[in-house]
Amino acid sequence: MPRSIWAVTEDLTRDAFLGGRLHVWQPRKGYRAGVDAVLLAAAVPAQAGDSVLELGCGVGTAALCLAARVRGLTLTGVELQQSYADLARRNAMENTMDIAVLTADIAALPDDLRQRQFSHVIMNPPYFDRSAGTAAADAGRDKALGGDTPLAVWLDVGIRRIAAKGDLVVIQRMERLPDVLGVIGGRLGTIVVCPITGRAGHAPELFLLRAKQGGRAPFRMTPPLVLHDGAVHTRDAESYTPMIRDVLRNGAALPIWD
């Protein structure tokens, strides 16, 4: 394996997730995974024996959180940036989890991966449209937040990798919901959208979406998933709701699709 740019430990932090059940190395100044990755993992309705593909896996946080909750999965991650892919492999090894991480452009997947299909395809695509914004100072962070691959390509590649009766699970910014629905409409069914809001009564900023291959149920939107107790932030202390605390600290699943 080529020498990683993260060979110097000072460039990295080792962060605890799931109440310390999982520890993840990530760049101190680059793109850093947080609550979004844990929520994505918690929203995947996986069972032992299922196969899971994560597109844009970064340092592997979402896939590792999912592996911590559901044992017996076959996990594959695809990451464009070599340095982040190296960290994903390191994180999997140090957490004694088995994840195959491929360094590849999702728009040009290796031939063998294009021949495979998965029970679940998950993704946290770049939140911002690069053509409508300014690049971040850190190149790794810029790729993760904006990137060069259009959202439609992420979704198209993901849809093509879903097995019969499998599903797609996405977390994304609320303003991009029309774009997501425009791509998957007519190709996947049983679409369920769960808005995510910081506090009750506030407009949602993010959403989780699940759609099934061959699904026939009508489109549905769930009540908002509220992250924090109270209408406003009143004190310098953790204020997560009991459900979100259970997800973040104990690796619980999000019961949002039923």
KOLBA-922323 format. One record per residue: residue number from 1; residue in three letters; x, y, z of N, C-alpha, C, CB in turn. Coordinates in steps of 0.05 Angstrom, whole numbers, plus 5000, padded with zeros to 4 digits. Glycine has a CB too. Layout:
N
  pos  code   n_x   n_y   n_z  ca_x  ca_y  ca_z   c_x   c_y   c_z  cb_x  cb_y  cb_z
  NUM   ALA     X     Y     Z     X     Y     Z     X     Y     Z     X     Y     Z
...
This chain:
258
  pos  code   n_x   n_y   n_z  ca_x  ca_y  ca_z   c_x   c_y   c_z  cb_x  cb_y  cb_z
    1   MET  5017  4976  5000  5000  5000  5000  5018  5025  5000  4981  5000  5025
    2   PRO  5012  5045  4983  5029  5069  4983  5027  5084  5009  5020  5087  4960
    3   ARG  5048  5098  5016  5049  5113  5040  5026  5134  5041  5076  5128  5044
    4   SER  5011  5134  5063  4989  5152  5066  4998  5180  5074  4969  5141  5086
    5   ILE  4983  5200  5065  4990  5227  5074  4984  5231  5103  4975  5248  5057
    6   TRP  4969  5211  5115  4963  5213  5144  4982  5197  5161  4934  5203  5148
    7   ALA  5007  5193  5151  5026  5178  5166  5033  5192  5192  5052  5173  5150
    8   VAL  5032  5218  5192  5038  5234  5216  5013  5235  5234  5047  5263  5209
    9   THR  5014  5224  5258  4991  5222  5275  4979  5249  5282  4998  5207  5301
   10   GLU  4996  5269  5283  4987  5296  5290  4966  5307  5270  5010  5315  5291
   11   ASP  4965  5296  5246  4946  5304  5226  4918  5292  5231  4956  5296  5198
   12   LEU  4916  5274  5250  4892  5259  5254  4881  5262  5282  4896  5229  5248
   13   THR  4855  5256  5286  4844  5252  5312  4831  5225  5313  4823  5275  5319
   14   ARG  4830  5213  5336  4818  5186  5340  4793  5191  5357  4837  5165  5353
   15   ASP  4770  5190  5344  4745  5198  5357  4727  5174  5364  4730  5217  5338
   16   ALA  4714  5177  5387  4696  5156  5396  4668  5160  5385  4695  5155  5427
   17   PHE  4656  5138  5376  4628  5138  5367  4614  5115  5383  4626  5133  5336
   18   LEU  4587  5117  5384  4570  5097  5396  4579  5092  5425  4572  5071  5380
   19   GLY  4583  5114  5439  4590  5112  5468  4616  5098  5473  4568  5097  5481
   20   GLY  4634  5100  5453  4661  5088  5457  4663  5059  5446  4668  5088  5485
   21   ARG  4641  5048  5435  4643  5021  5424  4659  5021  5398  4615  5011  5418
   22   LEU  4662  5045  5386  4676  5047  5360  4694  5071  5362  4655  5051  5337
   23   HIS  4719  5068  5351  4738  5090  5350  4747  5094  5321  4762  5085  5369
   24   VAL  4747  5118  5312  4752  5124  5283  4773  5146  5281  4726  5133  5270
   25   TRP  4794  5139  5265  4814  5159  5258  4802  5176  5235  4841  5146  5249
   26   GLN  4805  5202  5237  4797  5220  5215  4814  5245  5215  4767  5228  5218
   27   PRO  4816  5258  5192  4834  5281  5190  4826  5304  5209  4834  5292  5162
   28   ARG  4845  5316  5221  4840  5338  5240  4828  5362  5225  4866  5346  5254
   29   LYS  4836  5367  5200  4828  5391  5186  4811  5385  5161  4852  5408  5179
   30   GLY  4809  5360  5153  4794  5354  5129  4764  5350  5135  4805  5329  5116
   31   TYR  4751  5333  5119  4723  5327  5124  4721  5308  5147  4709  5314  5099
   32   ARG  4704  5315  5166  4701  5299  5191  4672  5289  5193  4709  5316  5215
   33   ALA  4670  5263  5197  4644  5251  5200  4632  5258  5227  4645  5220  5196
   34   GLY  4606  5259  5229  4593  5265  5254  4566  5252  5257  4590  5295  5257
   35   VAL  4547  5266  5267  4520  5255  5272  4507  5244  5247  4502  5276  5285
   36   ASP  4511  5257  5224  4498  5249  5199  4505  5220  5192  4506  5267  5176
   37   ALA  4530  5213  5195  4539  5185  5188  4526  5165  5207  4569  5183  5190
   38   VAL  4523  5172  5233  4511  5153  5252  4481  5150  5246  4516  5164  5281
   39   LEU  4468  5172  5239  4440  5170  5232  4435  5154  5207  4428  5199  5228
   40   LEU  4453  5157  5187  4450  5141  5163  4452  5111  5170  4472  5149  5142
   41   ALA  4472  5104  5186  4476  5076  5193  4451  5065  5209  4501  5072  5210
   42   ALA  4441  5082  5227  4418  5074  5243  4393  5070  5227  4413  5094  5265
   43   ALA  4392  5083  5203  4367  5081  5187  4367  5057  5168  4365  5107  5171
   44   VAL  4389  5042  5166  4391  5020  5147  4378  4995  5160  4420  5014  5140
   45   PRO  4356  4985  5148  4342  4962  5160  4356  4935  5153  4313  4961  5151
   46   ALA  4381  4933  5160  4397  4909  5152  4394  4887  5173  4426  4916  5150
   47   GLN  4397  4862  5163  4397  4839  5179  4421  4822  5173  4371  4822  5175
   48   ALA  4429  4805  5192  4452  4787  5188  4449  4772  5161  4455  4767  5211
   49   GLY  4470  4771  5146  4470  4757  5120  4466  4776  5097  4449  4737  5119
   50   ASP  4457  4801  5102  4453  4821  5081  4480  4831  5071  4435  4844  5091
   51   SER  4479  4842  5046  4503  4855  5035  4497  4885  5033  4510  4844  5006
   52   VAL  4517  4901  5038  4514  4930  5039  4536  4944  5024  4513  4940  5069
   53   LEU  4529  4962  5007  4548  4979  4992  4545  5008  5001  4544  4976  4961
   54   GLU  4566  5020  5010  4566  5048  5015  4582  5063  4994  4577  5054  5044
   55   LEU  4569  5082  4980  4583  5098  4961  4593  5123  4975  4564  5105  4937
   56   GLY  4618  5130  4971  4630  5152  4985  4633  5147  5014  4613  5177  4980
   57   CYS  4647  5126  5021  4648  5117  5050  4666  5134  5067  4656  5089  5051
   58   GLY  4682  5152  5055  4700  5168  5072  4719  5151  5088  4684  5187  5090
   59   VAL  4721  5157  5114  4738  5141  5132  4723  5117  5143  4748  5158  5155
   60   GLY  4699  5112  5133  4684  5087  5141  4665  5089  5164  4704  5066  5146
   61   THR  4659  5113  5173  4644  5116  5198  4616  5104  5196  4641  5145  5205
   62   ALA  4601  5110  5175  4574  5099  5173  4574  5069  5171  4559  5111  5149
   63   ALA  4591  5058  5154  4593  5029  5151  4601  5015  5177  4612  5021  5129
   64   LEU  4620  5027  5191  4629  5015  5216  4607  5017  5238  4654  5030  5226
   65   CYS  4592  5039  5239  4569  5041  5258  4549  5019  5252  4557  5069  5256
   66   LEU  4544  5015  5226  4524  4994  5218  4535  4966  5226  4519  4995  5188
   67   ALA  4561  4961  5221  4573  4936  5228  4572  4931  5258  4601  4934  5218
   68   ALA  4574  4952  5274  4573  4949  5303  4545  4941  5313  4581  4975  5317
   69   ARG  4525  4949  5298  4497  4943  5305  4488  4916  5295  4478  4965  5296
   70   VAL  4496  4909  5270  4486  4885  5257  4511  4868  5250  4469  4891  5232
   71   ARG  4514  4846  5263  4536  4828  5256  4528  4810  5232  4543  4810  5281
   72   GLY  4548  4800  5219  4543  4781  5197  4537  4794  5171  4522  4763  5204
   73   LEU  4544  4820  5167  4539  4833  5141  4563  4830  5123  4532  4863  5146
   74   THR  4558  4832  5097  4580  4834  5078  4581  4863  5069  4576  4815  5053
   75   LEU  4602  4877  5077  4603  4906  5073  4624  4914  5053  4609  4920  5100
   76   THR  4617  4932  5035  4635  4942  5015  4633  4973  5014  4629  4931  4986
   77   GLY  4655  4986  5015  4655  5015  5013  4671  5025  4989  4667  5028  5038
   78   VAL  4662  5046  4976  4676  5058  4954  4683  5087  4962  4659  5057  4928
   79   GLU  4708  5094  4959  4717  5121  4966  4737  5131  4945  4730  5121  4994
   80   LEU  4733  5155  4934  4749  5166  4913  4777  5174  4924  4736  5190  4901
   81   GLN  4778  5186  4947  4804  5197  4957  4820  5175  4971  4798  5220  4977
   82   GLN  4844  5170  4960  4861  5149  4970  4866  5151  5000  4887  5149  4955
   83   SER  4872  5176  5010  4879  5179  5038  4856  5172  5056  4888  5208  5043
   84   TYR  4831  5179  5048  4808  5172  5064  4802  5142  5063  4783  5188  5054
   85   ALA  4806  5130  5039  4802  5101  5037  4822  5086  5054  4806  5092  5007
   86   ASP  4847  5096  5056  4867  5084  5073  4858  5085  5102  4894  5098  5070
   87   LEU  4847  5107  5111  4837  5110  5138  4813  5091  5143  4829  5138  5144
   88   ALA  4796  5088  5123  4773  5069  5126  4783  5041  5131  4755  5070  5101
   89   ARG  4804  5033  5116  4815  5006  5120  4828  5003  5147  4836  5000  5098
   90   ARG  4842  5024  5155  4855  5024  5182  4834  5023  5204  4872  5049  5186
   91   ASN  4812  5038  5201  4791  5039  5221  4777  5011  5223  4771  5060  5215
   92   ALA  4772  4999  5200  4760  4973  5200  4778  4952  5214  4754  4963  5171
   93   MET  4804  4953  5208  4822  4934  5220  4824  4938  5251  4850  4937  5208
   94   GLU  4827  4964  5259  4830  4969  5288  4805  4963  5304  4839  4998  5292
   95   ASN  4782  4964  5291  4757  4958  5304  4749  4928  5300  4734  4976  5295
   96   THR  4767  4913  5288  4763  4884  5282  4737  4880  5267  4763  4868  5308
   97   MET  4733  4895  5246  4709  4892  5229  4719  4887  5200  4691  4918  5230
   98   ASP  4703  4872  5186  4711  4864  5159  4695  4880  5138  4706  4833  5155
   99   ILE  4709  4900  5126  4697  4916  5105  4717  4918  5082  4690  4945  5116
  100   ALA  4707  4912  5058  4724  4915  5034  4721  4944  5025  4715  4895  5012
  101   VAL  4743  4959  5025  4743  4987  5016  4757  4989  4989  4756  5005  5037
  102   LEU  4743  4999  4969  4755  5002  4943  4760  5032  4938  4736  4991  4921
  103   THR  4784  5038  4928  4790  5066  4920  4782  5069  4891  4820  5073  4925
  104   ALA  4760  5083  4886  4750  5085  4859  4731  5109  4857  4735  5059  4850
  105   ASP  4727  5118  4832  4707  5139  4826  4680  5125  4823  4715  5155  4800
  106   ILE  4660  5134  4837  4634  5121  4834  4623  5122  4806  4614  5133  4854
  107   ALA  4632  5142  4791  4623  5144  4763  4637  5124  4744  4626  5172  4753
  108   ALA  4658  5110  4755  4672  5091  4739  4680  5068  4757  4698  5104  4725
  109   LEU  4661  5054  4766  4666  5031  4785  4681  5009  4771  4639  5021  4796
  110   PRO  4697  4994  4786  4711  4971  4775  4691  4951  4763  4729  4957  4796
  111   ASP  4699  4937  4743  4681  4918  4729  4669  4898  4747  4696  4904  4707
  112   ASP  4685  4886  4766  4674  4866  4783  4653  4876  4801  4697  4853  4800
  113   LEU  4655  4902  4810  4635  4913  4827  4609  4919  4811  4645  4939  4840
  114   ARG  4612  4926  4786  4589  4931  4769  4573  4906  4763  4597  4944  4743
  115   GLN  4585  4883  4769  4571  4858  4765  4556  4849  4790  4590  4836  4756
  116   ARG  4559  4864  4811  4547  4855  4837  4523  4872  4844  4568  4857  4860
  117   GLN  4505  4861  4859  4482  4876  4870  4480  4871  4900  4455  4868  4856
  118   PHE  4468  4889  4914  4469  4889  4943  4441  4892  4956  4487  4912  4953
  119   SER  4439  4881  4980  4413  4883  4994  4407  4912  5001  4414  4866  5020
  120   HIS  4428  4928  5007  4424  4956  5015  4447  4972  5002  4424  4959  5046
  121   VAL  4439  4994  4990  4459  5014  4980  4454  5039  4997  4456  5019  4949
  122   ILE  4476  5049  5009  4472  5072  5027  4492  5094  5017  4477  5065  5056
  123   MET  4484  5119  5023  4502  5141  5014  4495  5167  5029  4500  5146  4984
  124   ASN  4515  5183  5032  4513  5210  5043  4527  5228  5022  4526  5213  5072
  125   PRO  4514  5233  4999  4527  5247  4977  4535  5276  4986  4509  5248  4952
  126   PRO  4553  5288  4972  4560  5316  4978  4535  5333  4981  4579  5328  4957
  127   TYR  4534  5349  5002  4510  5365  5007  4505  5388  4989  4510  5374  5036
  128   PHE  4527  5398  4977  4525  5423  4962  4531  5419  4933  4543  5444  4974
  129   ASP  4517  5434  4916  4522  5434  4887  4546  5451  4882  4497  5445  4872
  130   ARG  4568  5438  4872  4593  5453  4868  4590  5477  4849  4614  5434  4857
  131   SER  4572  5474  4829  4568  5496  4810  4555  5520  4822  4552  5486  4786
  132   ALA  4543  5517  4846  4529  5539  4859  4542  5549  4884  4501  5530  4866
  133   GLY  4567  5540  4889  4581  5549  4914  4610  5553  4910  4576  5528  4935
  134   THR  4624  5559  4932  4653  5563  4932  4667  5539  4944  4660  5589  4947
  135   ALA  4690  5533  4933  4705  5510  4942  4716  5515  4970  4729  5505  4923
  136   ALA  4717  5493  4986  4728  5495  5013  4759  5496  5011  4720  5470  5030
  137   ALA  4772  5507  5031  4801  5511  5031  4815  5484  5031  4810  5527  5054
  138   ASP  4805  5464  5046  4817  5438  5047  4806  5421  5025  4811  5424  5075
  139   ALA  4824  5409  5009  4816  5394  4985  4798  5370  4992  4840  5385  4969
  140   GLY  4806  5355  5013  4790  5332  5021  4762  5340  5030  4804  5317  5043
  141   ARG  4760  5361  5046  4734  5371  5055  4717  5381  5031  4737  5394  5075
  142   ASP  4730  5394  5012  4716  5404  4988  4704  5381  4972  4735  5420  4970
  143   LYS  4719  5359  4969  4709  5336  4954  4685  5324  4968  4731  5314  4951
  144   ALA  4686  5323  4995  4665  5310  5010  4639  5328  5010  4674  5305  5039
  145   LEU  4643  5354  5012  4619  5371  5014  4608  5380  4987  4627  5396  5030
  146   GLY  4625  5381  4967  4616  5390  4941  4621  5370  4919  4628  5417  4933
  147   GLY  4647  5364  4916  4655  5343  4896  4649  5352  4868  4641  5317  4902
  148   ASP  4657  5334  4849  4654  5340  4821  4632  5322  4808  4680  5335  4806
  149   THR  4623  5302  4823  4603  5284  4812  4575  5293  4818  4608  5255  4822
  150   PRO  4558  5298  4798  4530  5307  4804  4515  5288  4821  4516  5312  4777
  151   LEU  4496  5298  4836  4479  5282  4854  4464  5261  4837  4459  5299  4869
  152   ALA  4456  5268  4813  4441  5248  4796  4458  5224  4790  4432  5262  4770
  153   VAL  4484  5228  4787  4502  5205  4781  4505  5187  4806  4530  5215  4772
  154   TRP  4508  5199  4829  4509  5183  4854  4484  5165  4855  4510  5202  4879
  155   LEU  4461  5177  4851  4436  5162  4854  4433  5141  4833  4412  5181  4853
  156   ASP  4440  5148  4808  4438  5128  4786  4456  5104  4791  4446  5142  4759
  157   VAL  4481  5110  4799  4500  5088  4805  4489  5070  4828  4528  5099  4812
  158   GLY  4478  5083  4848  4467  5068  4871  4444  5051  4863  4459  5087  4893
  159   ILE  4425  5062  4848  4402  5047  4839  4409  5022  4824  4383  5065  4822
  160   ARG  4430  5024  4807  4438  5002  4790  4450  4979  4807  4458  5011  4769
  161   ARG  4458  4985  4831  4471  4964  4847  4452  4951  4867  4495  4977  4862
  162   ILE  4426  4959  4867  4407  4948  4886  4396  4921  4876  4384  4968  4891
  163   ALA  4397  4901  4892  4386  4875  4886  4355  4876  4887  4396  4853  4905
  164   ALA  4342  4856  4875  4313  4853  4876  4304  4854  4905  4303  4827  4862
  165   LYS  4284  4871  4911  4273  4874  4938  4293  4888  4957  4265  4848  4949
  166   GLY  4316  4897  4946  4334  4912  4963  4326  4942  4964  4363  4910  4951
  167   ASP  4342  4957  4979  4334  4985  4982  4357  5004  4980  4320  4989  5008
  168   LEU  4350  5030  4977  4369  5052  4977  4363  5069  5001  4367  5069  4950
  169   VAL  4384  5077  5016  4380  5094  5039  4399  5118  5036  4385  5079  5066
  170   VAL  4388  5142  5037  4403  5166  5032  4399  5186  5054  4396  5178  5004
  171   ILE  4419  5201  5061  4416  5225  5078  4426  5249  5062  4431  5223  5106
  172   GLN  4410  5271  5063  4416  5293  5045  4403  5319  5056  4407  5288  5016
  173   ARG  4411  5342  5046  4398  5367  5054  4370  5369  5042  4416  5391  5045
  174   MET  4353  5382  5057  4324  5383  5050  4320  5397  5023  4309  5397  5071
  175   GLU  4336  5417  5017  4331  5432  4992  4337  5415  4967  4348  5457  4991
  176   ARG  4350  5392  4971  4356  5374  4948  4337  5351  4946  4385  5364  4951
  177   LEU  4316  5351  4962  4296  5330  4960  4283  5329  4933  4274  5334  4981
  178   PRO  4275  5351  4920  4264  5349  4893  4283  5336  4873  4256  5377  4883
  179   ASP  4309  5342  4876  4329  5330  4858  4330  5300  4862  4357  5342  4862
  180   VAL  4329  5291  4887  4331  5262  4893  4306  5248  4882  4334  5257  4923
  181   LEU  4282  5259  4888  4258  5247  4878  4256  5247  4848  4233  5262  4890
  182   GLY  4267  5267  4835  4267  5268  4806  4283  5246  4793  4277  5295  4797
  183   VAL  4304  5237  4807  4321  5216  4796  4309  5188  4802  4349  5217  4807
  184   ILE  4299  5184  4826  4291  5157  4833  4262  5151  4826  4295  5152  4863
  185   GLY  4246  5172  4822  4218  5168  4815  4215  5152  4790  4204  5195  4811
  186   GLY  4198  5131  4791  4194  5113  4768  4215  5091  4766  4196  5129  4743
  187   ARG  4236  5092  4782  4256  5071  4782  4256  5055  4808  4284  5083  4778
  188   LEU  4249  5068  4830  4246  5054  4855  4218  5061  4866  4268  5062  4876
  189   GLY  4209  5044  4884  4182  5049  4896  4183  5049  4926  4162  5029  4885
  190   THR  4159  5050  4938  4156  5050  4967  4175  5071  4979  4161  5022  4979
  191   ILE  4174  5095  4968  4191  5116  4977  4181  5129  5003  4194  5138  4955
  192   VAL  4198  5129  5023  4191  5141  5049  4212  5162  5055  4190  5120  5072
  193   VAL  4203  5186  5063  4221  5208  5070  4217  5216  5099  4216  5233  5051
  194   CYS  4239  5217  5113  4238  5226  5142  4253  5252  5145  4250  5203  5160
  195   PRO  4238  5275  5148  4252  5300  5153  4267  5300  5179  4232  5323  5152
  196   ILE  4290  5314  5181  4306  5316  5205  4308  5345  5213  4334  5303  5201
  197   THR  4299  5351  5238  4300  5378  5248  4316  5379  5274  4272  5390  5251
  198   GLY  4329  5401  5278  4345  5404  5303  4327  5404  5327  4362  5429  5302
  199   ARG  4304  5419  5325  4286  5422  5348  4257  5423  5338  4293  5447  5364
  200   ALA  4239  5415  5355  4210  5415  5348  4202  5444  5340  4193  5405  5372
  201   GLY  4187  5446  5319  4177  5471  5310  4195  5486  5291  4172  5489  5333
  202   HIS  4220  5475  5286  4238  5487  5268  4236  5473  5241  4267  5485  5279
  203   ALA  4242  5487  5220  4242  5475  5193  4264  5454  5191  4245  5497  5171
  204   PRO  4258  5431  5178  4279  5410  5176  4301  5419  5156  4266  5384  5166
  205   GLU  4326  5412  5163  4348  5418  5146  4358  5394  5130  4371  5429  5163
  206   LEU  4353  5371  5141  4362  5346  5128  4338  5327  5125  4384  5332  5144
  207   PHE  4342  5306  5109  4323  5284  5108  4337  5258  5104  4302  5289  5086
  208   LEU  4324  5237  5114  4331  5209  5107  4310  5199  5088  4333  5191  5133
  209   LEU  4319  5184  5068  4301  5172  5048  4307  5143  5045  4303  5188  5021
  210   ARG  4286  5127  5043  4289  5099  5037  4270  5093  5013  4282  5081  5061
  211   ALA  4281  5078  4994  4265  5070  4971  4272  5041  4963  4269  5089  4946
  212   LYS  4252  5025  4955  4257  4997  4950  4256  4990  4920  4236  4980  4965
  213   GLN  4272  4971  4913  4272  4960  4886  4247  4943  4883  4297  4944  4880
  214   GLY  4229  4951  4865  4204  4936  4861  4182  4943  4880  4210  4907  4862
  215   GLY  4187  4963  4897  4166  4970  4917  4142  4983  4903  4178  4990  4937
  216   ARG  4118  4978  4915  4094  4987  4903  4077  5005  4921  4077  4964  4894
  217   ALA  4085  5008  4946  4070  5024  4965  4071  5054  4957  4080  5020  4994
  218   PRO  4051  5070  4963  4052  5098  4956  4073  5114  4971  4024  5110  4961
  219   PHE  4080  5136  4960  4099  5155  4973  4089  5163  5000  4104  5180  4955
  220   ARG  4107  5165  5020  4099  5172  5047  4120  5189  5060  4093  5147  5064
  221   MET  4112  5209  5076  4130  5224  5092  4124  5220  5121  4128  5255  5084
  222   THR  4144  5214  5137  4140  5209  5165  4140  5236  5181  4163  5191  5176
  223   PRO  4131  5235  5206  4135  5258  5223  4165  5265  5225  4123  5254  5251
  224   PRO  4172  5290  5230  4200  5297  5232  4215  5282  5254  4203  5327  5236
  225   LEU  4239  5276  5249  4257  5265  5269  4270  5288  5283  4279  5245  5256
  226   VAL  4265  5292  5308  4274  5315  5324  4300  5307  5339  4252  5325  5344
  227   LEU  4321  5322  5335  4347  5314  5348  4349  5323  5377  4369  5326  5331
  228   HIS  4339  5347  5383  4344  5358  5410  4317  5364  5424  4360  5384  5407
  229   ASP  4318  5362  5450  4295  5370  5467  4294  5400  5469  4298  5358  5496
  230   GLY  4269  5410  5472  4265  5439  5475  4264  5454  5449  4287  5450  5492
  231   ALA  4251  5477  5450  4248  5494  5426  4273  5510  5420  4224  5512  5429
  232   VAL  4289  5516  5441  4313  5531  5437  4336  5519  5454  4309  5561  5444
  233   HIS  4360  5526  5447  4384  5518  5462  4386  5536  5486  4410  5518  5445
  234   THR  4385  5525  5510  4384  5541  5534  4409  5538  5552  4360  5535  5550
  235   ARG  4424  5516  5548  4447  5512  5565  4469  5497  5551  4439  5496  5591
  236   ASP  4493  5500  5561  4516  5487  5548  4519  5458  5557  4542  5504  5554
  237   ALA  4501  5442  5548  4501  5413  5555  4487  5398  5533  4487  5409  5583
  238   GLU  4491  5372  5533  4478  5355  5513  4448  5355  5516  4489  5326  5515
  239   SER  4434  5358  5494  4405  5360  5495  4390  5341  5476  4396  5389  5490
  240   TYR  4404  5320  5468  4391  5301  5449  4366  5288  5461  4411  5279  5441
  241   THR  4347  5283  5444  4323  5269  5453  4331  5240  5461  4301  5268  5431
  242   PRO  4315  5226  5477  4322  5199  5485  4327  5180  5461  4300  5187  5502
  243   MET  4311  5183  5440  4315  5165  5417  4342  5170  5403  4292  5169  5396
  244   ILE  4348  5196  5399  4374  5202  5386  4397  5195  5404  4375  5232  5379
  245   ARG  4394  5199  5430  4416  5192  5449  4421  5162  5447  4408  5200  5478
  246   ASP  4399  5146  5445  4402  5117  5443  4417  5109  5418  4375  5103  5444
  247   VAL  4411  5123  5396  4425  5118  5371  4455  5126  5373  4412  5134  5348
  248   LEU  4461  5149  5383  4488  5159  5384  4505  5145  5405  4488  5189  5389
  249   ARG  4494  5138  5427  4510  5126  5449  4509  5096  5449  4499  5136  5476
  250   ASN  4487  5084  5440  4485  5055  5442  4483  5041  5415  4460  5048  5458
  251   GLY  4484  5056  5393  4482  5044  5367  4455  5033  5360  4503  5022  5365
  252   ALA  4434  5043  5372  4407  5033  5366  4398  5040  5338  4387  5045  5387
  253   ALA  4379  5024  5328  4367  5030  5302  4347  5052  5304  4354  5004  5290
  254   LEU  4342  5066  5282  4321  5087  5281  4295  5073  5272  4329  5110  5262
  255   PRO  4274  5073  5288  4249  5061  5280  4232  5080  5265  4234  5050  5306
  256   ILE  4240  5087  5241  4226  5108  5226  4211  5099  5201  4245  5129  5218
  257   TRP  4215  5074  5193  4204  5066  5167  4177  5052  5170  4224  5048  5153
  258   ASP  4170  5042  5193  4146  5026  5197  4122  5044  5202  4149  5005  5219
